[in-house]
């Protein structure tokens, strides 16, 4: 029974630690594409390339 409780406690601790690490990672290292920055960058590059081709 002690092994069962120890296993459950270890899983709960690992889950809590994982959530804490994920929250801190999202806070300090936000994903770069949360607001469409990659699409905006690609669209700007495409517009510049098309303007050069048209000129």
PDB file as gemmi writes it, atoms N, CA and C in Angstrom:
CRYST1    1.000    1.000    1.000  90.00  90.00  90.00 P 1                      
ATOM      1  N   UNK A   1       0.816  -1.186   0.000  1.00  0.00           N  
ATOM      2  CA  UNK A   1       0.000   0.000   0.000  1.00  0.00           C  
ATOM      3  C   UNK A   1       0.867   1.259   0.000  1.00  0.00           C  
ATOM      4  N   UNK A   2       1.976   1.196   0.725  1.00  0.00           N  
ATOM      5  CA  UNK A   2       2.884   2.335   0.770  1.00  0.00           C  
ATOM      6  C   UNK A   2       3.463   2.624  -0.610  1.00  0.00           C  
ATOM      7  N   UNK A   3       3.746   1.558  -1.353  1.00  0.00           N  
ATOM      8  CA  UNK A   3       4.291   1.738  -2.703  1.00  0.00           C  
ATOM      9  C   UNK A   3       3.256   2.422  -3.592  1.00  0.00           C  
ATOM     10  N   UNK A   4       1.993   2.058  -3.442  1.00  0.00           N  
ATOM     11  CA  UNK A   4       0.922   2.672  -4.225  1.00  0.00           C  
ATOM     12  C   UNK A   4       0.812   4.162  -3.919  1.00  0.00           C  
ATOM     13  N   UNK A   5       0.812   4.518  -2.640  1.00  0.00           N  
ATOM     14  CA  UNK A   5       0.729   5.929  -2.263  1.00  0.00           C  
ATOM     15  C   UNK A   5       1.966   6.701  -2.712  1.00  0.00           C  
ATOM     16  N   UNK A   6       3.114   6.066  -2.633  1.00  0.00           N  
ATOM     17  CA  UNK A   6       4.345   6.719  -3.097  1.00  0.00           C  
ATOM     18  C   UNK A   6       4.288   6.966  -4.594  1.00  0.00           C  
ATOM     19  N   UNK A   7       3.767   6.010  -5.339  1.00  0.00           N  
ATOM     20  CA  UNK A   7       3.641   6.166  -6.788  1.00  0.00           C  
ATOM     21  C   UNK A   7       2.672   7.290  -7.135  1.00  0.00           C  
ATOM     22  N   UNK A   8       1.556   7.341  -6.435  1.00  0.00           N  
ATOM     23  CA  UNK A   8       0.572   8.402  -6.682  1.00  0.00           C  
ATOM     24  C   UNK A   8       1.160   9.765  -6.333  1.00  0.00           C  
ATOM     25  N   UNK A   9       1.888   9.835  -5.232  1.00  0.00           N  
ATOM     26  CA  UNK A   9       2.509  11.102  -4.835  1.00  0.00           C  
ATOM     27  C   UNK A   9       3.556  11.531  -5.851  1.00  0.00           C  
ATOM     28  N   UNK A  10       4.331  10.583  -6.367  1.00  0.00           N  
ATOM     29  CA  UNK A  10       5.349  10.908  -7.368  1.00  0.00           C  
ATOM     30  C   UNK A  10       4.700  11.408  -8.653  1.00  0.00           C  
ATOM     31  N   UNK A  11       3.604  10.779  -9.071  1.00  0.00           N  
ATOM     32  CA  UNK A  11       2.902  11.236 -10.273  1.00  0.00           C  
ATOM     33  C   UNK A  11       2.308  12.628 -10.078  1.00  0.00           C  
ATOM     34  N   UNK A  12       1.742  12.879  -8.914  1.00  0.00           N  
ATOM     35  CA  UNK A  12       1.179  14.201  -8.636  1.00  0.00           C  
ATOM     36  C   UNK A  12       2.273  15.260  -8.620  1.00  0.00           C  
ATOM     37  N   UNK A  13       3.400  14.939  -8.018  1.00  0.00           N  
ATOM     38  CA  UNK A  13       4.515  15.879  -7.977  1.00  0.00           C  
ATOM     39  C   UNK A  13       5.049  16.155  -9.381  1.00  0.00           C  
ATOM     40  N   UNK A  14       5.199  15.099 -10.184  1.00  0.00           N  
ATOM     41  CA  UNK A  14       5.700  15.270 -11.548  1.00  0.00           C  
ATOM     42  C   UNK A  14       4.728  16.101 -12.384  1.00  0.00           C  
ATOM     43  N   UNK A  15       3.441  15.875 -12.198  1.00  0.00           N  
ATOM     44  CA  UNK A  15       2.440  16.642 -12.935  1.00  0.00           C  
ATOM     45  C   UNK A  15       2.484  18.119 -12.544  1.00  0.00           C  
ATOM     46  N   UNK A  16       2.558  18.385 -11.252  1.00  0.00           N  
ATOM     47  CA  UNK A  16       2.617  19.772 -10.785  1.00  0.00           C  
ATOM     48  C   UNK A  16       3.890  20.455 -11.258  1.00  0.00           C  
ATOM     49  N   UNK A  17       5.002  19.747 -11.206  1.00  0.00           N  
ATOM     50  CA  UNK A  17       6.268  20.311 -11.667  1.00  0.00           C  
ATOM     51  C   UNK A  17       6.227  20.587 -13.166  1.00  0.00           C  
ATOM     52  N   UNK A  18       5.645  19.675 -13.932  1.00  0.00           N  
ATOM     53  CA  UNK A  18       5.520  19.876 -15.375  1.00  0.00           C  
ATOM     54  C   UNK A  18       4.671  21.087 -15.714  1.00  0.00           C  
ATOM     55  N   UNK A  19       3.561  21.249 -14.997  1.00  0.00           N  
ATOM     56  CA  UNK A  19       2.701  22.412 -15.238  1.00  0.00           C  
ATOM     57  C   UNK A  19       3.420  23.708 -14.884  1.00  0.00           C  
ATOM     58  N   UNK A  20       4.168  23.688 -13.789  1.00  0.00           N  
ATOM     59  CA  UNK A  20       4.921  24.873 -13.384  1.00  0.00           C  
ATOM     60  C   UNK A  20       5.988  25.224 -14.416  1.00  0.00           C  
ATOM     61  N   UNK A  21       6.717  24.222 -14.886  1.00  0.00           N  
ATOM     62  CA  UNK A  21       7.753  24.476 -15.887  1.00  0.00           C  
ATOM     63  C   UNK A  21       7.151  24.963 -17.200  1.00  0.00           C  
ATOM     64  N   UNK A  22       6.017  24.390 -17.609  1.00  0.00           N  
ATOM     65  CA  UNK A  22       5.369  24.830 -18.843  1.00  0.00           C  
ATOM     66  C   UNK A  22       4.887  26.273 -18.714  1.00  0.00           C  
ATOM     67  N   UNK A  23       4.311  26.614 -17.551  1.00  0.00           N  
ATOM     68  CA  UNK A  23       3.829  27.986 -17.345  1.00  0.00           C  
ATOM     69  C   UNK A  23       4.983  28.975 -17.395  1.00  0.00           C  
ATOM     70  N   UNK A  24       6.096  28.638 -16.760  1.00  0.00           N  
ATOM     71  CA  UNK A  24       7.250  29.528 -16.775  1.00  0.00           C  
ATOM     72  C   UNK A  24       7.855  29.625 -18.169  1.00  0.00           C  
ATOM     73  N   UNK A  25       7.901  28.519 -18.891  1.00  0.00           N  
ATOM     74  CA  UNK A  25       8.436  28.555 -20.253  1.00  0.00           C  
ATOM     75  C   UNK A  25       7.564  29.430 -21.146  1.00  0.00           C  
ATOM     76  N   UNK A  26       6.247  29.311 -21.020  1.00  0.00           N  
ATOM     77  CA  UNK A  26       5.351  30.141 -21.822  1.00  0.00           C  
ATOM     78  C   UNK A  26       5.455  31.610 -21.435  1.00  0.00           C  
ATOM     79  N   UNK A  27       5.722  31.868 -20.169  1.00  0.00           N  
ATOM     80  CA  UNK A  27       5.828  33.246 -19.696  1.00  0.00           C  
ATOM     81  C   UNK A  27       7.116  33.905 -20.177  1.00  0.00           C  
ATOM     82  N   UNK A  28       8.233  33.207 -20.050  1.00  0.00           N  
ATOM     83  CA  UNK A  28       9.529  33.802 -20.374  1.00  0.00           C  
ATOM     84  C   UNK A  28       9.968  33.562 -21.812  1.00  0.00           C  
ATOM     85  N   UNK A  29       9.444  32.537 -22.465  1.00  0.00           N  
ATOM     86  CA  UNK A  29       9.790  32.235 -23.849  1.00  0.00           C  
ATOM     87  C   UNK A  29       8.504  32.015 -24.634  1.00  0.00           C  
ATOM     88  N   UNK A  30       7.762  33.090 -24.921  1.00  0.00           N  
ATOM     89  CA  UNK A  30       6.484  32.911 -25.615  1.00  0.00           C  
ATOM     90  C   UNK A  30       6.692  32.373 -27.021  1.00  0.00           C  
ATOM     91  N   UNK A  31       5.697  31.679 -27.485  1.00  0.00           N  
ATOM     92  CA  UNK A  31       5.768  31.148 -28.854  1.00  0.00           C  
ATOM     93  C   UNK A  31       5.751  32.323 -29.824  1.00  0.00           C  
ATOM     94  N   UNK A  32       6.561  32.238 -30.848  1.00  0.00           N  
ATOM     95  CA  UNK A  32       6.712  33.376 -31.756  1.00  0.00           C  
ATOM     96  C   UNK A  32       5.511  33.544 -32.668  1.00  0.00           C  
ATOM     97  N   UNK A  33       4.652  32.532 -32.775  1.00  0.00           N  
ATOM     98  CA  UNK A  33       3.562  32.625 -33.732  1.00  0.00           C  
ATOM     99  C   UNK A  33       2.203  32.774 -33.057  1.00  0.00           C  
ATOM    100  N   UNK A  34       2.175  33.242 -31.829  1.00  0.00           N  
ATOM    101  CA  UNK A  34       0.900  33.387 -31.143  1.00  0.00           C  
ATOM    102  C   UNK A  34       0.000  34.410 -31.822  1.00  0.00           C  
ATOM    103  N   UNK A  35       0.570  35.405 -32.445  1.00  0.00           N  
ATOM    104  CA  UNK A  35      -0.236  36.463 -33.049  1.00  0.00           C  
ATOM    105  C   UNK A  35      -0.003  36.576 -34.550  1.00  0.00           C  
ATOM    106  N   UNK A  36       0.465  35.521 -35.175  1.00  0.00           N  
ATOM    107  CA  UNK A  36       0.623  35.513 -36.620  1.00  0.00           C  
ATOM    108  C   UNK A  36       1.839  36.256 -37.124  1.00  0.00           C  
ATOM    109  N   UNK A  37       2.904  36.354 -36.306  1.00  0.00           N  
ATOM    110  CA  UNK A  37       4.078  37.102 -36.740  1.00  0.00           C  
ATOM    111  C   UNK A  37       4.773  36.443 -37.936  1.00  0.00           C  
ATOM    112  N   UNK A  38       4.776  35.118 -37.971  1.00  0.00           N  
ATOM    113  CA  UNK A  38       5.445  34.433 -39.084  1.00  0.00           C  
ATOM    114  C   UNK A  38       4.712  34.725 -40.383  1.00  0.00           C  
ATOM    115  N   UNK A  39       3.378  34.657 -40.360  1.00  0.00           N  
ATOM    116  CA  UNK A  39       2.613  34.950 -41.567  1.00  0.00           C  
ATOM    117  C   UNK A  39       2.828  36.391 -42.018  1.00  0.00           C  
ATOM    118  N   UNK A  40       2.883  37.313 -41.072  1.00  0.00           N  
ATOM    119  CA  UNK A  40       3.106  38.717 -41.419  1.00  0.00           C  
ATOM    120  C   UNK A  40       4.489  38.906 -42.032  1.00  0.00           C  
ATOM    121  N   UNK A  41       5.488  38.230 -41.476  1.00  0.00           N  
ATOM    122  CA  UNK A  41       6.841  38.331 -42.014  1.00  0.00           C  
ATOM    123  C   UNK A  41       6.904  37.766 -43.426  1.00  0.00           C  
ATOM    124  N   UNK A  42       6.275  36.619 -43.648  1.00  0.00           N  
ATOM    125  CA  UNK A  42       6.264  36.028 -44.984  1.00  0.00           C  
ATOM    126  C   UNK A  42       5.507  36.904 -45.971  1.00  0.00           C  
ATOM    127  N   UNK A  43       4.404  37.495 -45.548  1.00  0.00           N  
ATOM    128  CA  UNK A  43       3.630  38.367 -46.432  1.00  0.00           C  
ATOM    129  C   UNK A  43       4.431  39.607 -46.804  1.00  0.00           C  
ATOM    130  N   UNK A  44       5.160  40.178 -45.847  1.00  0.00           N  
ATOM    131  CA  UNK A  44       5.994  41.345 -46.144  1.00  0.00           C  
ATOM    132  C   UNK A  44       7.099  40.986 -47.130  1.00  0.00           C  
ATOM    133  N   UNK A  45       7.713  39.824 -46.929  1.00  0.00           N  
ATOM    134  CA  UNK A  45       8.767  39.382 -47.840  1.00  0.00           C  
ATOM    135  C   UNK A  45       8.229  39.130 -49.234  1.00  0.00           C  
ATOM    136  N   UNK A  46       7.036  38.553 -49.328  1.00  0.00           N  
ATOM    137  CA  UNK A  46       6.415  38.299 -50.624  1.00  0.00           C  
ATOM    138  C   UNK A  46       6.068  39.607 -51.320  1.00  0.00           C  
ATOM    139  N   UNK A  47       5.535  40.555 -50.575  1.00  0.00           N  
ATOM    140  CA  UNK A  47       5.197  41.852 -51.165  1.00  0.00           C  
ATOM    141  C   UNK A  47       6.452  42.551 -51.678  1.00  0.00           C  
ATOM    142  N   UNK A  48       7.543  42.464 -50.933  1.00  0.00           N  
ATOM    143  CA  UNK A  48       8.799  43.074 -51.365  1.00  0.00           C  
ATOM    144  C   UNK A  48       9.328  42.398 -52.626  1.00  0.00           C  
ATOM    145  N   UNK A  49       9.262  41.068 -52.665  1.00  0.00           N  
ATOM    146  CA  UNK A  49       9.734  40.340 -53.845  1.00  0.00           C  
ATOM    147  C   UNK A  49       8.887  40.662 -55.068  1.00  0.00           C  
ATOM    148  N   UNK A  50       7.583  40.762 -54.899  1.00  0.00           N  
ATOM    149  CA  UNK A  50       6.711  41.103 -56.028  1.00  0.00           C  
ATOM    150  C   UNK A  50       6.948  42.529 -56.497  1.00  0.00           C  
ATOM    151  N   UNK A  51       7.233  43.435 -55.577  1.00  0.00           N  
ATOM    152  CA  UNK A  51       7.516  44.818 -55.961  1.00  0.00           C  
ATOM    153  C   UNK A  51       8.812  44.894 -56.756  1.00  0.00           C  
ATOM    154  N   UNK A  52       9.806  44.093 -56.368  1.00  0.00           N  
ATOM    155  CA  UNK A  52      11.072  44.084 -57.115  1.00  0.00           C  
ATOM    156  C   UNK A  52      10.870  43.511 -58.504  1.00  0.00           C  
ATOM    157  N   UNK A  53      10.042  42.454 -58.616  1.00  0.00           N  
ATOM    158  CA  UNK A  53       9.788  41.843 -59.919  1.00  0.00           C  
ATOM    159  C   UNK A  53       9.006  42.780 -60.829  1.00  0.00           C  
ATOM    160  N   UNK A  54       8.116  43.560 -60.261  1.00  0.00           N  
ATOM    161  CA  UNK A  54       7.301  44.468 -61.059  1.00  0.00           C  
ATOM    162  C   UNK A  54       8.109  45.667 -61.543  1.00  0.00           C  
ATOM    163  N   UNK A  55       9.157  46.010 -60.812  1.00  0.00           N  
ATOM    164  CA  UNK A  55       9.943  47.199 -61.169  1.00  0.00           C  
ATOM    165  C   UNK A  55      10.942  46.935 -62.253  1.00  0.00           C  
TER     166      UNK A  55                                                      
END                                                                             
